[in-house]
């Protein structure tokens, strides 16, 4: 078993939910998260824009004026069989890719064990 964690844009949540369900993966968790990527603006560019006093009134303008700003994203989490990793990663990439910075990240982690709280079922029967 593996855990897939996908950090995506909030505007892509509905499209992602539908695509996962249509592909046969209706079980997932979606959370509102805050964070930022590692890409930093060139400080000289930011300083020049701020000196001009003409910061755009947009998300870009906010990012320029506050380099440590946390950006709202959505975190999808799925627990799947090993053979389902590639098709799900491909689907998540296709649905969420805009080819611009901020499209998100996908992480795949091992799951060592699982239990169902309701009846104590163990391992593969429990997810």
N, C-alpha and C positions, 0 to 999 in steps of 0.2 A: 504494500500500500504506500501511496505517496500523498503529500499535501501540496496542492498548487495554491500559491498566493499571487493574486494579480492586483496590482495597484493601477487604477484606471481613472479617466476623467469622469466627473459626475454626469456629464451630458451623454455618456455612453452606457449608463446603467441599464436602461430599458432595452436597448438593442442587445446588450450582452445577456440579459436574463432570457430574452426570447431565443437567441441563438443557442444558448446552452440547453434550454428545454427542448427545442426542436432537434438538437443533435443527440438527445437521450441522456442529458446530464442535468436533471431538474433539482438535484440536491446541492445546495451551496449556502454559504453565509455571506452577507454583504454588510459592511460596516462603513460609517463615515469616519475618515481619518484625516489628519493634518500632517503635512510634511513638506519637504522640498528635495529636489535633486541636487547633485553635486556641481552642476554647471553654475559657475559664478560669473557675473558680469564683469567686464574689464573696468576696474575702478576709475581709470582716467575718463572713460566714456560716461560713467555715472556722474562723476564730478562735473564734467562739462555740461551735462544736461541740467544738473541741479543748479549750477552757476547761472545758466540762462534763465532759470525760474519757470521754464515752460515744460513741466512734466505732463505727459499725456494723461488724461482722465480715463484710464483703462486698467486692465489687469497688468499689462506691460508697464504702464506708468507706475503702478503700485509696487511692482517688483523692482523697478529701477530706483524708486525713492526709498525703499525699505528692503535692502538685500537679504535680510534674515527672515523675511515674511514667510509664514507657513501657509501653504496652499491646500485648499480642500480637495481631497481625492476620495475615491471609494476603493475599499479592499474586498475583493471576492476571495473566498476560501473554499476549496473543494477537496474532498478526500476521495481518491480514486485508485483503481488498480493500476499497476505499473504499465500495462499495455495501453491504457487510455491517455497517458501523458502526452504523447506526440499529437494526436488529433485535437486534444483540448487546447494545448499551447498554440497550435496552428489556428484554431477557431478564435481564441482570444486575441491573437495578434491581428488576424484579418478584420475582426469586428472593431477593434480599438485603434487601429493604425491610421493616423492622419498625416504621418511623415513630418511632424513638427515636434519640437521639444515639448516634453510634458505628456507624451502619449502613455507613459507608464512603464512598469517593470513586471516581469513574471518570475517567480521563484518556485523551485520544486524542492521539497524536503522529504526525507524519509519519515514514515510513521512506524514506530516499533510495536504499538499495541493499541487496541481500542476496546471499550466496554460500553454497553448500552445501560444507562442508569435505570430505566424502567424495569428490566427483568434480569440484569446481570449478564446478558449474553456477552460472549468474549470473541475477540478477533474479527474475522471477516464477516460474521453474521451481525456484528454490532454497528456497522456504519451505513 
